[in-house]
Structure formats: C-alpha cells, structure tokens
C-alpha cells in the first residue's frame, strides 16, 4: 500500500526536483516494488488517462536514476514503450519494448519478457509490420499458455485478430477475437472484454452481420462508459459511426464520429485523432460534401504518412482519389489511387486492393471508358471472392452492371442489377439499393416498359427520402440530395410524356430548393440542439472575433498588407465552417417523415392549395432544365400548362453575357456618356428583347395580364425577368413580378401572417463606391418618421446583431460582396467589418421586409436542386418574408431615388411588390436606361 501511495505522488509531481525530493524522503520504498506499482498504474490508465501513463514513465525514469537495477530498468523501458504508443511514437515504442524484453531475459524472467510483447504487437500492427506482429505474437502466446496466463494469452489473440483485420482477413480475425473473448469472459475481466467486443463487432460489420455487431457495440459502449474507459469509448463510438454509415443511418454516423473525434482530441492522442479525422472525411464524402472531404483528405493523407499508419494512409488515398474524381480532378484521382494500390500491396491487403480497383472502375465509367471499367470491376470481384466482404463485392457487381448497360448489353445489365438490388436490401445497404433502382428504371424505359420504370423510380425516391430524413443540419440535407435528383427528374419526364402535368410538376418541386423549403415550413421535426462542448463553443467565439478583426483591418489596409490579411481571413472562414459542421454533426431531429408522406400521398391537394394561393390575379412560372434545354410550367388558378424547349441553356447564357457587357458600360455613371446613352439603351433593350422572346413570349398569352411569380432554374437565376422587353414595354410595366427559389418556398412565405410595417431599422455605411448612403438613409427616415438609425461609425456589427431581431423593416444600405467560391461568407460591409451569411442565419428575424440597398446582394451560387447559397438564403432562413436585393452593381444616385419612391409607395398602403413596381415604372417613364432601375428584384411575397 505504501508503494502504491508513493507511486501516485510521484506521478502527481510536477517536476524532476519534486520527484527527487519524494524519493529522498521515502528511501525505504524506492525498490522494485515501487517500479511495479508505477507499471501497474501505467497499465490501468493508458486507455483512460494517457497523460497519466506518460507521467508514470517520467516517474520510473527518476526512480531508475535514484536506485538503478536491472529489474527497474526493464520496467522503465516497458512503461516508456506504453507511453510512446499513447503519444504516437510507434517506432520508439517498439525499440523500448524490445529493450525491456532483453533486460528481462538477462535476469531469466521469460514470462515478463513475453508480457512486454503484448503492447509491442499494437505498435507493430499500426506500423504495418504484420509478419513481425504474427511471429512475435505466436511466440508470446506459447509462453503465456505454458504459464497458464489466460489474460495475457487473450491479449495476444486480440492483437493477432487486429493484424488479420488490417489485412482484410476477417474470417481469421473473427476466430482470434472469439478465442480472446472466451478467455476474458472466463476471467471476468470487463476492461479487456469490452475492448475485445468492440474489435469483434468491427469484424461482424465487415462481414455484414450488422445485427450481431450492433448488439456487441451497445454492450461494449455501456461497459466502457461505466468503467470510464475514455479511449475505448472513443474507439467504440467511431466503430458505431462507421457501421451507421454503411447502413445509411447518416445522422447516427455523424454524431458518433464527431463525438469520437472530440474525445481523441481532448485525450491528445495524435494517431487516433488522425484516424478520427479520416473517418469524418469519409462521412463528408458519403454525404456529397466533396470539397470539404477533399480538403481533409489532402491534409490527413500526408499526416498519416508521417505517423507511419500505412493501412490508414492507403484508405485515405483511396477515398481521396474517389472524391477527386467526383470533383472532376481526374489526374489527381489517378495519382492518389496508384499510391493507395502500392500501399495496399505492401499491406498484403486484398480487400483494400479491390476497393482501389472499384474506385478506378468508377473513374473509367465517368470518363466513358466502359470496357476498362468492366475489366477493373471484374478484377475487384475476383480479389474479393474469398474475403467475406459482402459490401465491397456488391459494389464491384454494381459497377459491372453499369458498364454492361453502357455497353448496350441491357439484358445482362438488368439481370445483374436485379441481383445486386436484392442483395443490397438483404444486407442493409439502402444507398446502393436506391442507385440500383434508378438504373433499373432507366433500363425499363429503354425497353419501353414505362409502368415498370415508374415503379422503380418511385421506390428510389422513397428510399432517398428515408435516408435523408434523419439529417438535422441543413447543409448535410442539401448536400446529400445533390447527386440523387435523377429519379425525381426521370419520374417528371415520364409524367410529361403522358401529359400528366400536375404529377410532373409535383416531382420537379420535390427536388427543388428542398432544404430551404423545409426550413421555412413545418416539414422539420423538432431539431434537438447538441450540448456544444465548451471547447468548441469557445473556439467558435474566438474564430468569429478574429475574423471580424481581420475584416475590419481589410477595410483600412494598404495594398502591401491586403494579401496577407485576406489569407488570414480565409483561414478563419474555413475553420469557422468546419467548427460549425462539428457542432451540427451532433444535432438530432431532421425532416418529419409524416410531412413527406402526406406530400407524396396528397399531391392533388398540394397542387390545389397552390392554385388557391395564386387566386385570379397571379400566375406561377416555374422553369426546368432537362438535358440542357429550358422548358416551363405556367400555372394559374384555372389550369397548368407546360411549354417545352424554349431555348438551350447555353443560348441564354450567351444572351446574359451580352446583356451584362452592355450594363458594364454604365458602372461608372452616365454623366460622361452624353448622347451615347441613347445608343447604349437601344443595345440593352435589344438583348432584353431577345431574352423576352425566348423566355416569356411562348407563354405570355396563357397567363394573360396576371402578376408573375418566377421560379428560375440554373443560369436563369441571373435573368432580370421584370426588365425583359417585348419591343414596346418592359414586363414590369404590365404586371408585378416577384421571384422565388421554388413554389413551396413562395407558399411558405405567403402563409405567414402579414405584419404592420411600424418598427423600422435603418443601417447605412458609405464608402468610396457608394458615397450617397447617408442621403438615402435620411430620405427614408423622413418617410417613416419613427425609426432607429445607425450610420457612419455607428453602423457596426453589434448594431445589427443587437437590433435586427426586433424590427418589422430592415434597410441596409452598404457595400455588398458576393463570394462565389465561398457563398456562405458573402457579406455586407459595416463600419467595423463584414456581416456574413452565417452571421445572418445565426439570428431569428421577425422582419416582414428586408431591403439590401447594396451591390450584388441578390447573387447566389446555384447548388444542385436549385438550392440558392448567398445573402438571400441567409435572410430567408433567418425569417424574413420579403427581400429586395440587387442582381448587379448599382448606381448610388439612382438607388437613392428608387428607394425613396419605393418606401413612399409602401407608406401609402401599396404592397411590397406593387411599391417596387411603381418605383421602377417611374424610371421607365423618364426613358431611363434599364441599368439604373432594374437591378433590384423582389424575392418573397
């Protein structure tokens, strides 16, 4: 007991002099029993408190100096080896554990010499030295069985199981783990039984016995938490996350993997932290967060190489290659996949080699090299023949079927796809199953069996929605759907070919701006916010403060320091984005499955509800892009029309580029252009006329004189529909025009109760590009009378965040910046920095109207499914009902006049859309160039 107490005191000591003092004070206890006590504490703590194990090594070093002898020296090298493993120094661990074994043999302690090899096997396996691991393990196992040490024998079998697992020899690994589990259970050793059950569950997962794996994980996690085995708890959470990912339970996968990563980071375990980050990248890739996954793989692959984690590096480079291919970085993809193949060859891991071949086959498929793709998939299947890895076998078979279909071997492709689908359902791989359903649907269409195709596509849609539903974070829901839009589009095309226009429209709407529509409606079940770790919360707060500081410095920076400040700001933006994902990964909730089912089952009711909202005076114009051709749904309270093939998208893009070129000539005002302004207006009108003929003229008779709700698609988000010209009048002269990302978004905004526009917040910050801001603010203040105003140096970030949630009208007159490369950091320029989309989303607003009187505030990055990413999304998500934004750089003087007219109309009782129309028509009456009045558009109601 005295030795144990002294050992604890030595570990708690903060320095070498303090430890020396304790040893002098307790000379009678400074023997090998004290060294043994330190070794015991090291073993007790290295999976729960790694730093304590490291301090035990320091204490043993002090003891060896104070009282040197062979046994203490052997124990010192042993504990130092354990300490090295916790710090990721694997080669050093092997060296120290070999020294310990040699010292024990020197004093004829065969049994203790063998014991040191248990920990050594962990280091050897992580280093990829599998033959050495097996040889050392089998030798040690013989000695433990000779001495009847069940615990040590079980530990050896567990390490041998891990070695077999890393080489993809799962059946062999399972035998080792089961043998070890029997020993630990017989001994009643819960700690080692818990670690063994986690490893055994990993094997069951790899062998697709998910039920057994789930059962073992639950038991192991409960035991680890009870025993406060923090390292093992993190290992189990990571394993459970991976299992959830295989099964398409993405919400559970995100939560478990992020909790695991946080624990490893807190425990300061570099190897495990690196592996945890690799697993986070894997789930990002699975959810189509390709850019984010790419950045993690790029960083983590090199770190795993430096840590000499060969197997993990091979996995990282394989998945890095897959993501690079999805981002069209084909050369990089091939390069990374070659590296991965070499690493798996060194590991003698056939399953890993097969996974690389599958990735290469997929790369060849996307490049149109179908023969090569088939050959590679067949090679992968052969490698997997005896592996027991059913999941990877199915992937290889699916790749073969896709290659066969593209080679026009339809019968063979259909037969194989049917088998893969059935097996995927049986083996709980819903993501692969829905991919198969879409492929089967396309094959059925080629054979002319429309009803069969419809059934396949419908099943695929239901499976996609089921997989997506539990994802709570909007970013994850949006990304997940991005590459799964094909079944929705295929169903829409079927219904259009049969003139079932309502059904076709419903399918288009289900895939359009879904995440934004859900955030505005009651489709979301209760989102349970996670208990944010204090560390993450503090980190986020610090990063935001630092970012705002860099933004404010950029406002005043000279040319010499601008580049450096921009680099620092971008680094903070990236870290904020990653920290937010880490926080959101642990949310629970998601889409309400009942809301989705009712929408599917009540398509007719949904359509009728839309018509009721439109009434007699409005028409909804929803554009679609099928195979590069623009078509449109025109919906009134009476009827639905579909006008096909209005134009090719590249035609519209070319016309838009010409229009923007014309508008660009007026960026610096019209004063110096003299009479040439008349010619410039004619040119602009000519391009607006061409766009009108393509996009409006084909359906304008069908909607008569109704006001329009325009739902654009793709590049049409940049078309100023209200300014399109029929040769005599602009569209805005004949009707009100508002915009919406989808019909569902427009309905959600129109179902909100209207508020009296009484409380008005005016924030204006002038710079050299917009010097007349204060004049604009003063003019609006006079119109409203009672309002809260912040201008000049008072127009700060804090002024916005503290006041914005309290007002009915927000008017922000300042410089805007659209960030195409990072749209969630698009921003508005205030006195002390920038307010970004992320900042806007983080607060709830009650504003009925938000006006952004700044340049390019209406620009968005158009994500798959026509999800908009930019300032508009930020304010809509925050709760705004109507947004007035600009599509291009605005004229300061014209904007001041237009805003004055707009708010005067509003105060007279006109609606927001009518007020904006009247203000724009006033400009038109004066024969003003469209550049000056048409940048502002209304999103909402």
N, C-alpha and C positions, 0 to 999 in steps of 0.2 A: 504493500500500500504506500509506503514511504517513497519507493522508487517511482510509482505512478504519479504521485503528487509533485515530486521534483521534476519529472519529465514534463508535466503540464506547465510548471512555472518556467522552465527553460524555453518552451515553445512560445509562451506569452511574452518572454523578454524581448525588448525592442532592439538590442544591440549586442555585439560581441563582448564588450566590457561588462555588461549586465549579466550575461550568461557566465562569464568567468567568475564574477563575484558570487553567484549562486553555487557554482561548483566548489569554490574555496570554502564557502560556508557549510557545505554538506559533503565533505570529503569521503565520509564512510559509505555514501550511496553512489559514488562515482565508479561503479564497476559494470560488468557486462549485463547485470540485471537492469540497470538504468538504460543501457543501449537497447535491450529487448523491449523495455517499456516504450521507448521512443519509436521503435519499429512497429509495435502494436498500434500506437496512436496514428502513425502514418497510414497503416492499412485500414483502420477504422474510418479515417477522414478523407481519403483521396477521392472517393466518389461522391462525397457530400460537401466537404470543405477543402478543395485542392490547395488553397493557400496554407492551410494548417499542415498538410503533408509536406509542403515546401519548407515550412519553418521547422518541422521535425528533422529534416536533412541538415539545416543550419545548426540545430542543437547538437546533432550527432557529430558534426564536424568539430564543434567546440569541445565535446567530450573526448574525441579522439586525440586532440591536441593536449588535453589535460591529463588523460590517462591512456596512453597508446597500448593496444594489444591486438593480436590477430583477430579475435572474435569481434571486437568492437569495430575494427577496420572493415571486416566482412559485412557487418550490419550497416556500417556507414555507406559503403558502396551500394548495398541493396536499397536502402531508403533514398539515396541520391538518384538511383535509377528510376524509382517510382516518381520522385519529384520531377525528373526530366520529362517523363511521359505527360504529367499534368501541364507542363509548360510547352509541350510540343517539340522538345528536343529529343527526337527519337533515336538518332544515331548515338548521341551521348548516352541515352538510356541503355542501349544495347551494350556499349563499352563498359559502363559502370556495373551493369548486372553480370557481365562476364567476369569482371574483376572480383565481384562478390563471390561468384561460384568458385573461382580459382582459390580464393582465400579460405573458403570453407573446405575445399578438397585438401588444401595444405594441412589443415588441422584434423583431417579424417572425419569430416562431417558431411557424408554423402547425401543424407536426407535434406539438410539445409541447403546444400549446393543445388539440389534439384528444385527446391522451392523457389529459388531466385529466377528459374527459367519460366515460371508461370507468367510473371509480368513481362519478361523478355519476349514471350510469344506475341503479346499485344503490339509491342513496338515493331517486331519483325514483320507482322502481318500488315500493319499500316504502311510500312516501307515497301511492301510488295515483295519481300524476300520469302516467298511461300515455301520453297523447298527447305530452306533453313528452318522455317517455322515447324514444318511437319517433322523433320528429323529431330529437332530439339524436343518437340512435344512428345513424340513417341518414346524417346529415351527417358524423359522425365516421368512419363506415365508408368513405365515399368518399375521405376524406383518407388513411386507412391503406392502402387499395388503391392510391391514387395513389403513395404512398411505398413500396409493396411490403412493408408490415409485417404479416406473417401473424399474429403473436402478438396484436397489438392488434386486428386485424380479427376474430380468433376471440373475443376477449373481448367485443367489441361484439355479435357474433352471439349469444353466450351470454346477455348481458343482454337482448337483444331476445327471445330464447326464453323467458326468465323472465317478461318482461312479458306475452307471449302466454299463457303458462301461467296467470298470475294472473287473466287474464280468461276462462279456461276454453277458450281456442282451442288445443287440444292438438295438432291436426294441423299447424298453422302453427308452433307451438313446436318440434315434432319436427324440422321442416326446418331451423330455425335451429341447433338443437343438433347435428344431424348435420353441418352445414356447419362449425361450430366444431370439432367433434371431428376432422374430417378435417384441418383446419389444425394442431391441436395434435399429432396423431399424426405428421403430416409433419415437424413441427419437433422431435419427440421430447421435448416439454415435459410431463413426467409430472405436475407440480403442476396445471397448468390442464386437462390431460386427465382427471385424477382428478375435479376439480370438475365438469367437463362431463359425465362419465359418470354422476355422481350425478344431475344435473339431467335427463339423458336417461332414466335409469331411472325417475325420478318420472313422466315423461310416458308411458313404456311401462306403468307401473302404472295410470295414469289411463285408458289405452286398453285395459286388461285383458290386456295381453301380459305376464303375470306371469313366464313363463319367462325372457324376454329381460331383464326388469327385474332378476330375481334374479341372473342372470349378471353384469350390469353392476355391481350393488351389491357383489357379492362381490369383483370385481376392483378397484373403486374403494376399498373399505374396506381391502383389503390394501395398496394403494398409499399410501393416506393414513396408515396406521399405520407403514409403512416410512419415509415422509418426515416423520413426526411432525407431520402437519398436523392439530392437535387440533380446530380449529374445523370443518374439513371432515369429520373423523372423526365429530364430534358430529352434523353435518348428515346424514351417510350413515346413522348409527345411527337417527336419527329417521325418516328415509325408509324404512328397512328395517322399523322398528316399525310404521309406517302400512301398509306392504304386508302385513305379517303379520296385522294387524288385519283388513284387507279379506278375507283368505283364511281367517279363522277360526283362525289359529295364535296364540292369545291369550297363551300362555306366552312365545313369542318377542317378541310385541308389547310386553308388559310390560317384559321385560328390556331390549330395545333403547331404548325410550322413556325408561326411567329412567336408563340409562347416559348417554344424550344429555343429559338434564336436568342430571345431576350435572356433566358436563363444562362446559356453558354457565355453570352457577352458579360453578364454580371459575374460569372464564375471565372472570367479571364482565362478561358481555355482556347488557345488560338486554333488548334486543329479542328475541334468540334464547332467553333464559331464559323470557320471557313466552310465546313461541310453544311452547316445550317444555312448559310448564305446561298450555297449551291442549290439547296432544296427550295429556298424561296424563289430563286431564278426559275427553277423547274415549274413551279405553280404559276408564276407570271407567264411563262411560255405557254402553258396549258390554257390560260385564260386570254390569250392573244395580246398580252401586254408585251409585244415583241421588242419594241425599243428599250423598254425598261429591263427586260430579261437580257437583251444583248449587252447592255452596259454592265450588268452584274457578271455575266459570263466572261466578258472581256477582262474584267478586273480579277475575278476569282480564279480563272484558269491558271494565270501566272502565279498567284499566291499558293495554290495547291501544288504547283510545280516546285516552288521554293520550299514548301513544307514537306516535299517528297512523298505526297499522298498520290501514288501513281494511279490507283484504281479510280479515285475520285476525280483526278485530273482528266482521265480518259472519259469519264461520264460527262464532265463539264464541257470538254471539247466536242463531244458528240452532240450535245444539246445546243452548244454554241453554233455548231455547223447547221443544225436544223433551223434555228432562229434566223441565222444569217441568210439562209435560203429563202425563208418566208419574207424577208425584207429585200429580196432581190439582190443580195450581195453574194452572187454565186461563186465567184472566185474565192472569196474568204471562206465560204461554206466548204468548198472542196478542200481547201488548205487545212481547215480545222478537223474535218473528217479523216483526212490522211494521218494527221497527228494522233487522233483518237485510235485509229486502227493499229498504228505502231505500238501504242501504249497497251492496248488490249492483247496484242500478240506477246508483249513482254510479260503480261499478267497470266498468259495462257488461259484467257477467259473467252470461251467460245460464244457465250451469250452476248457479251459485250461486242465481240466482233460482228455478230449477226445484227445487233442493233445498229451498228455503223452502216452495214450493208443496206439495212432498211432505210436509213436516212439518205444514203446515196441513191437508192432506188426512187425515193420520193423526189429528190432533186432532179433526176433524169425525167421523171414523169412531168414535172412542171416545165421542163425545158423541151418537152415534146419528143424525147428520145425513148419511145415506148419499148422497143426491143431490148435496149440496155436496162431499162427499168425492170422488165420481166426477169431478165437473167440475174440481176442483182438480188431481186426478191426471192428467186428460186434458190440461190446460193445461201441466203439468210435462212430460209426454211430448212435446208439440209443441215446447216450448222446447229439448228435448234431441235433437230429430230429427236435426240435422246436427252434433252436438257430438262424436260418437265416444266419449262416456262411457257405455259399456255398463252399468256398475254402477248408475248412477243411473236409466237407462232401465228397468232391471228392477224397481227399487223402485217407480217410477211405475206400471208394469204390474201389479205385485202389489197395490198399493193399489186400482187399478181393479177387479181381480178380487174383492177383499174387499168393496168397495162393491156389486158386482154380486150377490155371494152374499147379502148382507144385504137387497138389494132383491128377493130371491127369483127372480133371473134365473140359475137354477142351471146351466143348460146352458152359457151364455156364460161364467159364472164358472169352470166346470170346464175348458173349452177353454183359456181364458187362463191359468189356474193351471198346467195341464199344460205349456204353452209356457214359462212363467216358470221352472218347476222344471227343465225340460230345459236351458234357457239358464244357470240358476244353477249347475248341475252342471258344465256345459261351461266356464263362466267362473270356476270355483273360488270360488264363494260359498256355502259349506255352511250358514251360518246362515240365509240366505234360503231355501235349499233345504229345510231341515227345517221352516221355517214353512209353506212351500207344502205339504209332505207332510201336516201336521196339518190344514190347510184342505181338502185333497183328501179326507182321511179323513172329515171331518165331512160333506162333500158326498155321499160314497159312502153314509154312514149315512142321510142324508135320502132317498136313492134306494132304500134297503133292501138295499144290497149290503154285507152285514156282512163277508164274507171280504175283499173289496177294501179296505174301511175298515181292517180289521185289518192287512193288508199295509202300507198307508200309515203307520199309527201305529207299527208295528214298525220300519219304516225310519227314521222320525223319531226314535224312541228311540235307535237305534244311532248316528245322526248326532249327536245331542245328547251322548251319552256319549263319542263320539270327539272332539268339540270340547272337552269338559270335561276329559278325561283328563290332558292335559299340565299343567294348572294345579296348581302345587305348594302355594300358600298356601291354607289352609282358608277364609279369608274370601272369596277370589276364587271358589273352587269352589262355596261355598254361595250366593253372590250370583248366579253365572252360571245356576244351575239354577232360580232363583226364578220366572222368567217362562216356564219351559219344562216345566212339570208337566202341561200339558194332554194330550199324547199318552199319558203314563202313566195318567192318570185315564180317558181315553177307552177305552184297552185294558181297564182294570179293569171299566168299565161293560159293555163287550161280553161279557166272560167271565162277569160276574154275570148278565146277561140269558140266558146259555146254561147257567147253573148250573155253570160251571167254576170252582168256588170257590178251588181251590188256585192256579190261574193268576191269578185276580183278586187274591188276597192277595199273591202274588208281585209284581204290578205296583204295588200300594199300597206295599209295603215298599221297592221300588227307589227310590221318590220320597220316602221318609220319613226325616228325620234322616240323610241320606246322608253328609254331610260329617263329622258326629260319629261315625257308624258306621265310616267309613273310617279315621278317626284312631285308633280302638280295635282295628282288625283288621289283617290283613296285605294289605289291598287297595291300600295305598300302595306304589309303587316307591320306591327309595332317593331321599330328598329331599337334594339337594345344596345345602348352605347356601352362600350367596354370600360372596365376600370383601367384608365390610362395609367401606365406605370409612371411614377413621379419623375423617373429619369427621362422618359420620352416627352412628358409634358414640359419639363424644364428645357430640354433640348429644343423643342419646337418654339418655345417662347424666346429663347436666346437667338435661334436662327432668324426668326422674324424681326427681332430688334436689329440684328446685324444687317439683314437685308435692307431694312428701311434706312439704316445709316449709310449703306453703300449707295442706295438710290438717291438719298439727299446729297451725298458727295458728288454723284454724277451730274446733278443739276448745276453744280458750280465748278465742275472740273475743267481744267485746261486740256488741250489736245494731248499733251505728254502723258498725263495720268489716266486718261479716259479708258484706254485699252485694258490696263491693269484693273481698274475699278469694275469694268464690265465683266472681266473674268471672275473676279471675286463674287460679284452679284450672281452670276450664273451658277457658280458652285453652291451658293446658299440656296438658290432656287431648286437645284437638283436635290439637295439634302432635305429641304422642306417637303418636296414631293415624295421622297422616299419615306420620310418620317410619317407623313400623313397616311401613306399606304400601310405602314407598320401598325399605326393606330387603327385604321379602318379594317385591317385583316381580322381583328378580334371582335368586330361587331357581329351581332346576330339579328335575324329578322328576315328581311328580303321581301320578295313580291308575294302578295296574297294569292295563293293558288285558286281560291274561290273566285276572286275578281277576274282572273284569266279565263277560268272555265265558263263563267257567266258571259264573258265577252264572246267566247267561241260559240256557246250554245244560243246566245241571243243576238246573233249578227243582224237579224232583221230589225230588232228593237233598237240596236245601236244606230243603225242607219236612219231609222225613223226619228230618233232623238236628234241626230244631226240636222235633218230636214226641218224639224220644229224650231231648232235654234236659228236656222237660216231665215225662216219666215219668207214673206213675199218679196222683201227688198234686198236680200243678199244671195250671192252665189259663191260656192267654193270651187276654186280652180286648183286641182292637185296634179302636178306634173310627175311623170315617171320616166325612167330611162331603162329601156330594155335593149340590151345588146348594142349600146351606143346610139340608139335612136330615141328621140324625145316624143312622148305622147302625153295626153292629158285627159283627166276626168273632169267634167264640168257638171256640178251638182246644184240643183235648185230645189225648192220645196216641192216641185212638181215631178221632176224627172232627173235621171242620171244619164249622161252622155259620155262616150269615150271616142276621142278623135286620135287616130293613130298616125305615127310617123310625121310629126310636124316638121322635124328637122333632125339632122345628125348633130350630136353634141359638139363635135369639132367645128361645125359651121357656126354655132352660137358662140363658141369660144373665140373664133376669129372675129366675129362682129363685135364682141365685147372688147377685145383688144383694140380694135379700131376706134371704138367709142371712147375708151379710156385715153387713147392717144389724143383725141380731139379735146377732151376735158383737161388733159395735162397742160395744154397751151394757156389755160386761164388760171393756173395755180397762183400766179403772182399778180392777179388782178387784171382789170380790163381797161384801166385808165390810159395806158400807153398804146393800146391797140387801135384806137381811133375807129375809122370806118371798117377796118378789117374784122371787127367784132361781128358785123352782119354776115360776112362770109363764113366765119367760124360757126355761127349759129346754124347756117344752112347745112354745113357739113355734119354737124352734130345731129340735126334733125333728120338728115338722110340716113344716118346709121340707126337712129331711133325708129325710123320708118321701116327699115329692113327687119329689125327685131320684132316690130309690131306685126308685120306681115307673116313672119314665121310663127310667132308665139301667141298672138291674140286674134288676128283676123279669122282663123279657121273656126273659132267657137263663139265669137262675139255675138252673132245673131241668136245663138241658143240661149244666152243669158240675158238678152235684151238690155234694159237700162239698169240692171241691178248693180249694187255695190259689190266689190270683189274681195274675197279672202283668198290670197295667193299662197299656195304651198309649193315652194320651188323644189328642185332636185339638183344635186351636184352643182355644176357651174352656174346654174340659173339663180343660185342664191346671190349672185353679184349683178343680176339684171335689175335695173330700176324700172319695174313694170309700170309704176304710176306715171313715168315720164315717156312711155312709148307713144309713138306719134302716128296717127292714121293718115297724115297728109294735110289735115285741116285742124285737128285738135289733138292735144295730149290726153292720154287716158284719164288723168286726174281731173280734167275739165268736165268729163261726162259722168263721173262716179267717184265714190270714195274707194280707196284701195288700202287694205291692210295686209300684213304678211303674218305667216305662222309656220313653224317648223313641221307641223302636222295638223290634221283635222282634230285629233284628240287633244293636242295642246290648246288649240283655239277654243274647243268646247270647255275644257277645264277652266280657262281664263274667263270665259263668258258666264260660267256658272257661279263665279264668285260674286258676292253682293257688291253693288256699287257704293262707293263712299262719297260723301260731300268733300270737295277739294278745298278744305279750310286751312289746314296746317301746312305751311309751305317752307321748305328748307332750300335756300339758295347758296351755293358754294361756287366761287369763281376764283381762278388763279390765272393771271395773264402772264404770257411770256412774249418773246420777240416775234413768235409766229402768230399769236392771237392777242394783239395789244388792246383790243376794244372790249375785253371781257367785262371790265368794271362798268362800262356804259350799258352793256347788255343786262347785267345784274340790276343796276339802278332802274332801268326801264321796267323790268319785270316786277321789282319791288313796289313800284308805284301802282302797278295794275292790281296787285293782290292786297296792298296795304299791310295787313299783319303778316309778317314773315320773319324767319330767322335767317340772318345773313352772315356769311364768312367770306371775306375777300382778302387778297394780298397775303401777308404773312400769317393771318389768322385762318386761312383756308388749309388746315392741316389734316393729317391722317386721323388724329384724335378727334378733330371737329366732326369729321364724317362718322367715325365709328360710334361716337357717343350720342350723336343726334339722329342719324339716318333712320333708326327703327321707329322713331316717334312721329314721323310726318306722313301726310297724305300725298304730297307732291315733293319730289326731289328734282332739283335742277342743278346739274353740274356743268359749269362752263369752264373748260380747262383743256389742256392738250391731251389727246388720247394716243395710245400706242398699241397697235395690233401686233402680236408676236406669232407669226405663222409657225415658227419652229418650236414654240412652247406656248400654246394659246391660253393655258390657264394662268399664265403670268402676263397676259395682255393687261394694260393698266391705264389709269387716269393720273395725270401729273398734278400733284398738290404741292403746297409750299414746302413741305419737309420730306418729300419723297413721292412714292407711287402707291396707289391703292390697286391691288391686283384682283383678278377674277377669284382667286382663292380667298382673298380677304372679304370680297363681296358675298361669296357663298357662305362664309362662316357666321353671318348675321341674318336673322329673320327680319324682313321688312313688312310694313303694312301699307306701303305706298300704292295708290291706285295708278299713279303716273310717275315714271322716271324719264327725264329728258337728259340725254348726254349731248350737250352742245359742244362737241369736240370733233376732231378729225378721225375718220375711220373707226368710229365706235361700233358700227354695225357689221364690221367684217368678222367673219368666223372661219375657223378651219372646219371643213365639212368632213366628218368622220363617217365610217361605214354606217348604213342605215339612216343617212342624213341627220345624224346627231350633230348639233352645232356646238363648237367649242370657241368661246370668246366672251366678251363682256355681256352680250345679250343673254347667254345661258346663265351667267353669274347672277344677273338681276332677276331673271325669271325664276331660277331656283330659290333665290332669297325671298320671293313672294310678290314681286311687282306684277301688276295686272296689265299695264300698257307701257311700252318702251318707245321713245322717239330717239332714233340713232342715225348716224351718218354712214353712207356707203363709201365715201372717198374724202379727200382733203377738202375742207370747206373754206369759203370766203368769210373772213371775220366780219366785214361790214354787212354783207348780205345776211349772214346768220343773225346778227343783232336785230335787223329789221324783221326777218321772218319770225323770230321768236317772240318779238313784241306783238305782231299780228296774231300769232298762234294763241298766246295767253289771253289777249283781249277777246278773241272769239270764245275761248273757254269760259271766261268770266261772264259772257253774255248768255251762257247756257248751252252752247253747242257741245256736241260730244267731242272726244279727243280726235277721232278720225275726221269728223267734219271740220274741226278747228284747223287741223293741219292742212286739209284740202283747201279751205278758204284762203289760208295764208299763202299757199303755193300758187293758187289761181291769181291772186293779186299781182304776183311777179309776172305771170304769163300775160296778163292784161297789158303790162308795160313792155311787152315784147322782149323780156329778159332772157338771156341765154340759159338753157336748162342747167348748166353747171352750177348756177347760183341758187336755184330753188329746189332742185331735185335730189341733192344728196341725202336729205332727211326722209326716213321711212318709218312707218309705224308697225311695230310688232305687238300683237295682243288683240285688244277688242276695241 
